[in-house]
Amino acid sequence: MIKRILVPIDFSDTAANAVRYAVALSKTLVAPAVKIVHVFMPQIDSEFPNFVPPMEEFTRFRQKMLDDFVSDMEELKQVPGSAVEHEIWIGFPADELIKRSSEYDLLVMGTTGEGGLLDKVFGSVSSAVAQRAECPVLLIPSGMSYTRINRVLYASHYDAADRSMVDQLLAFNKLFRACIHFVHVRDEKSEVFQQTKEQIFEKLFQKGEPTFAFEIAELESDSVTEALNEYADAQKIELIVLVTRRRNFWQQLFHKSQTQRLAQVTRRPLLVLHLT
């Protein structure tokens, strides 16, 4: 059950859109609490490396920016004051969000925002958090507004057949009772999908007939991201769900992550579940 939602912001339009999405989603839940956080690390001017900026002044300035950001959002004015909190955290954004993510049931982020050369080399904060967080992460593309979720695409690779992952998917879907499309993308090197499909069927019918509709599709393509996006477009999917394995910084750096690729190109919300 989702009771605590964390939404990090960097004051970009993409972040504001993620807040709107999270607030709209929260209205479909039972007594949720939304926390909006701005995480920053004071930067030192390269021309004056020995000058350490006053932390109190930096924090006060950022707090004012956050207060103004929250007060200017019309959507938040319609929410009871106790349901939405906002707070400043100091530290490297990805590290702080990953470290504290275990305290929340869902982390909602925009897929783009502020970023420089490091983001281009190592991947955005959003994709780093999506890969390593301790709770599910919902990535919201720029300009995407919340609509009721009626069709879900679950990317059914081999990790996705894990019982705990299917349990997480079914628990999330209790909120919507959406039709779930279990979609496997294979290439010439892929193993036969039959065993994974049987595991999914076994889980779905473990307690009798499922209370939601579902479909199973197998696609052939050299590009998983393109195949999933094309299928999602054709089937009018509102949410893509992807299972990923948690990786530390160096594992993430040298691993070709489908999560990161899909997060960069997805045209609809992407929910990332984590297999340890």
N, C-alpha and C positions, 0 to 999 in steps of 0.2 A: 504493500500500500504506500502511495506517495503522500507523505506528510510535510516534508521539508524540501524546498526547491531553492537551489543556489543559482544566481544569475550574475556572472562577472561582466563588468562593462569597462570600456576605455573611452567613453563619451563619443564614439562614432555613431553614425546613423545605423550601422549594422547592429551595434550593441543595443541601441534604443529599440530596434525592431525585435531583437531577442527578448527584451523585457516585455514588450507588448504581447508577444507570443506566449511567454511564460504566464503572464497574468491572465490571459484569455484561457489558457489550458487549466490554470488553477481553479477557475470557476466551475469546471466540470468535476472537480475532485471534492472530497469531504474534508472540510476544515484545513486546507493547506496553509503553510506559512512560506512566504517568498522572501528571500534575503538577496538584496542587490549589493554587490561589493565592487569596489574599485581597488585593484592591487597595483602598487607602483614601487619602484626602487629609485630613489633620488639619484640623478645622474651627475657625474662630475665633469666639468668642462675640460676637454682635452688640452686646452691652452693653459689651464691652471690646475694641473693634476694634484697639487698639494692643498687646494682649497676644498674643504668639506662644507657643503651647504648646510645651513641650520635646519635640522630635522623638524623642529617645531613649526617653523615658518612654512616649510614645504608641506607638512601635513595639514596645517590650517588652510592653506591655499587649495589643496586637493579636496579637503572636506567641503569647502565652499562650492567648488565645482560640482561635487556629488550632490550636495543639498539642492543646488539650482537645477541640476539635471532631473532629479526626482520631482521637485515641485513643478517643473515645466511640463511634465508628462500628463496629459489629460486623462489617460487610461487609469493612472494611479489615484486620481482624485475620486474615482468611482469605487475604490476598494476600501473596506474598513481599515483604519489606521493600524490596527494590531496585526493585520494579515501580511503587511509588507514592511520590512525593515531595510535600512541601508547602512553600510559601514565601510570604513577605510582599512585596508590591510597593507602592511609594508613588507616588501620582499619581491623576489622575482616572480612574475605572475604565474607561469606554468607550475613552478615548484610549490608555491603557496596553495594554489587551487588543488593540486594533486594531494598534497599533504593533508588538507582539511576536508577533502571530498568524502571521506568515510563518515562524516557527521551529517551527510545529506542523503536523500533518497533519489534525487535527480539533479543533474547539473545542466543548465540550458545556456548555450553560447551561440553567438553569431559565427559564421564560418570565415568572415574576413573582418578586418578592422585596422588599427594602427599596426605598423610593422616595418622593418627595414631589411637590410641585407641578411641578417641572421635568420629572419623568418623565411627568406627565400632559400637559404641554404639548408636549414634544419627543419623546415616546416613551421607552420603557424602555431601560435599558442593553442589555438583551438584543436588542431590535430594532435599536438603533444598531449594535451589534457585528455582528449578522447582515447588516446592509446594507453594512458597510464593511470587514469582515475580509479578510485575505489568504489564508485557508484556509476550507474548508467549515465551516459552523456547524450544529450539531445542537441544536435547541431542544426541551426536555422540559417538558411541562405538569405542573403540580402533581399529585402522586399517581400519576403514570404509572410503572409498573414495567416492566423489560425483559422482552420475550418475543421468541422467535425471529421474525425478519422473513420472512414468507412471501409477502406481497402489498405491493407498493409502488405508490403513485400518483405519477406524474410529470406535473406541470402543464405541458402542452404548448402554451404560447404561442409566439410567433414567435422570441424569443430562445432558447427551449429547444431549437429545432432545430439550433442551432449545433453543429458537429461536436465541438468541444472539450467542450461541456457534456454531450453524449451519451456521449462517451468517459469523462468523470468518473462519470456514472451507471453505466455498464457496469462500470467498474473497481470501484466500490463494491459493485455487485451480485454480483461474483464471490465475495464472502464468504458470500452467502446463496442465490444462484440463485433469487431470488424471482420470482414472476410480476409483471411491470411493466405497470401500466395507464397508458397515455399518454392523458391526459384534457385536452381543449381546451374551454374555456368561452367561448362567443361571445354577443354581443348583436347588436342590429340593425345596429350600426355596424361590426362586425367584418368583416375581409376573409375571403375563402374560405379554408378550412383545408387544402384539397387540396395545395397546394404544400408546406406544412409537413409534412404527413403523408408525402408522397413523400420528403422529405429524411430523415425518421426511418426509413422503410423501407429506403432506400438504405444508411444507416449500419448498421442492424441486420443486413442480409444481406451486408455488405461482405466478410466472411470466411466465407461459407457460412451454413448454418442456425444460428440462435441457440441457445444451450445452455439457455435458459430460456423459459418461456411468456410471452406478452404479449398485451395487448388494446389496442385504440384506440377511444376513445369521444369523441363530440362532444356537448356539452351546451349548452343555450341558457338564459341567465339574466342578469338585471341585476346580480346579486351573485356575483362570482367566489368569494369566501370561503364563502358559503352553499352554492353549488353543489358546491364541492370537498368540504366537510365532509359534505354529504348523500350524495354519491357514496361517500366513504370509509366512512361508516357502513353503507351498503347492501352494499358489497363486502367489508366486514371488513378494511379496509386497516390495516396496522401502521405504515406510514411514508409521509409525504408529502414529496416532493422538489420544490423550487421553485428556479428560476433567477432571479437578480436582477442588475441592473447596479450596480457600486460607485458610490456617490455621496459627495461630501464633505458636511460638516455643512449648508451652506446649500442644496445641492441636495436633501438629504434632508428638510430642513425644509419646503420648498415643493413637494415631489413627493408625490403620493398613492400611497404604496407598498403594493402588494398584500402584500409580505413583512411589513410592519409590521401590516397588518390581520389577516393570517392568523395571525401570531405571537400576537396578542392573543386570538384566539378558537379556535385549534386545539385539538382534543380528543385529538390523538395527536402523536407526535414529528414534528418538521418539520426536514428537512435542507435547508439553503440553500447553493446553489452560486453562484459569482460569475462573471459575464461582464464583462470589462474593456472 
